[in-house]
Amino acid sequence: MLNKINTLDPSPNSDDFIRDLGDDWIPDCSTEQKPYVGQLFPDVDTSFTFYHHYGSTCGFDSRRSTERKNKLKKTTRKYFLCSRAGSPEDDTSEDVSIKKRKTTSAKCDYPAKLIIAADGNGGFFVKKFIENHNHSFAGKGTMQFLRCSRSLTEFHKRFIIDAARLNIGATRAHAIFKSMIGSYENVGATVVDFKKISRDIKEYIGKHDADILIQKFKDIQTSSDNNFHFEYKTDANNHLTQLFWADGVARRNFEVFGDVVSFDATYRTNKYGMVFIPFIGIDNHWKSVTFVAALLEKEDADNYKWACEAFKKFFGSSVKCIVTDQDPAMKIEIEECFPGVKHRLCMWHIMKKFPEKLRTLFCAESPFMDKLKKIVWSDHSSIDEFEDGWNDVISEFELRDNTWLKEMFALRSYWIPAFFNDEPMVGLIRTTSRSESSNFFFNHFVQKGDTLSEFYLCFHSALEKQRNNNGLLNHKDDLMPIPKNKKKIEKDVAELYTKTMFYKIQEEITASCGDVVMEDMFVADEVKSLKLRDPFLKNKTLRVGYLCSHGFLCLSLSGIPFIPRQYVTNRWLKRAEERFSTLVLSELSNLNPEEDAKRTKTRDCWFEFQGCISDASGDIEHIDFIHKSLTVMRNHIKDYSKLGDIAPKHTSISDFIGLKVVEEVTILPPNQSNKKGCRKRIIGAAEKSLGGKKWQKRKCRKCKKFAFHDSRNCTGQN
């Protein structure tokens, strides 16, 4: 867009240009785009649309201003102004103690305007038009910053919300969108515009947060997944304090893989500070699988008891072992709610504390940790061997008087593998950092400022990714892995087990061909017995639910080319959750079929457009044809679109996020939780630079008062 001063050549090197910058600037555009006195319009909106388009073409923003009405409250005159019209605010204050901010003003005190008046026939005509401005206009490179060049379309909003579900903030989403479109000029919105979507969602949710989520769960339970289950609890003032939920897929997974459950609390996942606890297991691909999720007000005995009872109510008590951290409240409630169930402390958490308890430098530079790990992490040591090895290392480094080490040794039956050799799944219990890795996984999707409703959407996205990865592994199981030992039993293993488990069992088959030797064989009562010698394991076994190298050697010596089915554990087989679960899952339906269909068609249109661009292969004639066709389609859509059909902002937000506000608040949002372990907040560098002083007040442009807020979050009146 070329802008010009009325008489001068706007050359940057011209002295006249610099001297006469205050002279009038006249927009340069075609006659058809420029208003004129006497021009007729059917209504006020149409006239403003014309003036707004005129401004966007010439490089300036416009705004509606005052109007006059008659006794019948009908508009008789309306003013449209350049957005920079008006006088700059005089930000003076008698209070010299208040530090003034360095601000700028876009107002330049010039009356460029368009005035329309009623013509007596229901329409309007241009009564006065002043086209002169005393400021330059936006040109190439700056047009995208004008308000008239910025608008968040449905595609923008959908992209921003979908990105937020993956924990991609507005700034990164804006950069990604720019990469998709090609340039910042073509994005059609600024980073601030992108950020406003998140603000609008939080404003829409507001005090209805808990109600929205509970209603969402009820809708899922009655309309989408009849196996969905949730429990919640409120305090005396009806604030949400505990929440627990699981769907049918999680229940099916637990039925097959729920022999070992691990869970650990994680923080900074929501604005209320509620503790997030995912209950995790191990699936047939040796990957983490989520059974259930819980949000608790606090990390104390009462909250853990409620969560354990909710878990037991929904899943029963078929779990064989529960792995947690060292939380004493958790230990008490697990032993009370699950009597007879093995409770194990997480080895990973305990080993992580050694540098903190024994000095980081000592653990890093001395051989202490290397020697201790060989004893602690050993799967094949007996109880006596562990205790002797522990005492030898502690004595060698003169740590016999360390109080914390004494406590850990006293708790050895809760975290050392040697004490769990009687468990069928001791090998699974050995994988101790499942909860920690799962918390790390979920934290990639959530943010500490999320509402509960936003948290659930992000959690659901994380769960979808986890289950999609499981589907990919199930798909790869259809491929036959290549045998290494050329034994028939390997083919049997490949047909039975998942690909991941095949390679683990293949290692056992390979080991059976190596150091394990048969020392003797005898038959008694038609039972063949073999005496084997393993110089490495010393006749000790590691139990993980499949045959070890000794078992495969016995089968080989007996001429059996397949695994006897009584030694096959269902949980490791292909598609185990589908084959061995008794739970019949109904076909999941969408809560909003119309919205789902619209999204599907929108996606198909996008793919068709991308396909057209790809097929054009950079040919200018083909690209020009696509552009002309799109222009015709867009004009056709504009002609048949009605302004009244535009949905209110809150309605569109509800459609985008799939959550609807209930009319009456019945459950209040949680109170801000003071979690166990919270300490005095860390003072940042910016606050330190103030020398401990409080933040300075500033003048709010809305309420005209000096306060600790601005016009964006002001609750006062104009």
Buried (B, 14 or more C-beta within 10 A) or exposed (E): BEBBBEEBEBEEEEEBBEEBBEBBBBBBBEEEEBBEEEBEBEEBEBBBEBBBEBBBBBBBBBBBBEEEEEEEEEBBBBBBBBBBBBEEEEEEEEEEEEEEEEEEEEEBEBEBBBBBBBEEEEBBBBBEBBBEBBBBBBEEEBBBEBBBBBEBEEEBBBBBBBBBBBBBBBEBBBBEBBEEEEEBBEBBBBBEBBBBBBEBBBEBBEEBBBBBBBBBBEBBBEEBBEBBBBBBBBEEEEBBBBBBBBBBBBBBBBBBBBBBBBBBBBBEBBBBBBBBBBBBBBBBBBBBBBBBBBBBBBBBBBBBBBBBBBBEEBBEEEBBBBBBBBBEBBBEBBEEBBEEBBBBBBBBBBBEEBBEBBEEEBBEEEEBBEBBEEBBBBBBBEEEBBBEBBEEBBEEBEBEEBEEBEEBBEBBEBBBBBBBBEBEBBBBBBBBBBBBEBBEBBBEBBBEEBBBBBBBBBBBBBBEBBBEEBEEBBEEBEEEBEBEBEBEBBBBBBEBBBBBBBBBBBEBBBBBEEEBEBEEEEEEEEEEEBEBBBEEBEEBBBBBBBBBBBBBBBBBBEEBEBBEEEEBBEBBBBEBBEEBBEBEBEEBEEBBEEBEEEBEEEEEEEEEEEEBEEEBEEEEEBBEEBEEEEEEEEEEEEEEEEEEEEEEEBEBBBBBBBBBBEEEBEBBBBBEBEBEEEEEEEEEEEBEEEEEEEEEBBBBBBBEEEEEBEEEEBEEEE
